[in-house]
Amino acid sequence: MKSTSRNVEDRTLLDGFVEDIAGIIDKHCRYVIVSGFVAISHGRSRGTEDIDMIIERINKEQFSKLHRDMIKSGFECVQPGDPEYLYDAYLLDDTSIRYVRKGSFVPELELKLAKDKIDELQLKNRCKLPLTGLDVYFSTIETNIAFKEEFLKSPKDMEDARHLRIIYAEKINEKEIDRIKEMIRALRLRGEK
């Protein structure tokens, strides 16, 4: 392994934000952090002020309780409306809901419901990544690499994948990456559910 755990001094505003918000969400449902923050939490320097999170498919009543707990804990939703409206207009439409600390614009959480077998797999296989120094659940390194290389493909995403490949060079399961890429091709790139 080419890196060691991050020190407390290395913690960022995003780190505190994600731990606080994940602690609230974890009381209500399973979640998994995906995308750019995974690479950032492993020391990659890149501009982002958001955390992408997928939660299990909860119903409207469960979401309402989660939303109210977020508000009570000092967060606010960027989109206007009551939790029932947010659930129907955004989450059921596969659109993310955004939360920030009250009175702040950044950092921001982008929250989405799991939409297919790939998201369900990410929730099932979620893990804590000790090298990050964070007590939150991430999607696996293999899943992040697969999504960045097969689905997202922007220069920034390809650099994220390269960074994770370097950090986890001795632990990466290439067969698992290939398997997830095949799922992405079948479920996301062909639009199947």
Phi, psi and omega in degrees: 000138187263001183220159175245173180301149177286148177276162177303325181295338181277354184294147183241175174302320178298321180300310180296320179299311184292322179293319179296312185288323178295325178298323178289311184296323182299337177287342187248331184191170174283143179221165173212136177269133184229170169074218193302324182295335178299313179291319180299318181291349175257020173094000179287129179269113176201151184284118168202148179230024179224158177241128177263126182225137174250135175242157177299160182287094177265162180274177184299319180295318178296318178296319180302318178295317178300311181301313180297322178295322177298314181297314180299332183269009174097015176252159175224153180271134180292320179282141179280155174127162178282165185300327179295317177296315181301318180297310183291315187279333184246295187299315179291341178267011181059035176247139183285151171255139185248134178237144175226165171293143181306130178083007182233157176257334180220153353289174187224140174260131171255112186251128178226153172280149173302136185245344182203187183298330179293314178295320178297321177295319178298319178292320180294319185262011182305152183208160172268138183251100187306328181296340181282336185074011183250144180262063180221164180264131178245159167288160184297157177300319180299319179295317179297316179298314181301314180297317183292321182278328187259328189249309186281305169062009177289162177305320179296318179292321179294324176292322175301313181298317179299317179300313180295324177297323178290312182300318185252027186310320185273354185242349186292137176258099183297325178297323178292320176300314179298320180296318179291321177299321178295319176298319179299315179299319183285319188261329184255317185280338175260356176075017180275158175245000000 
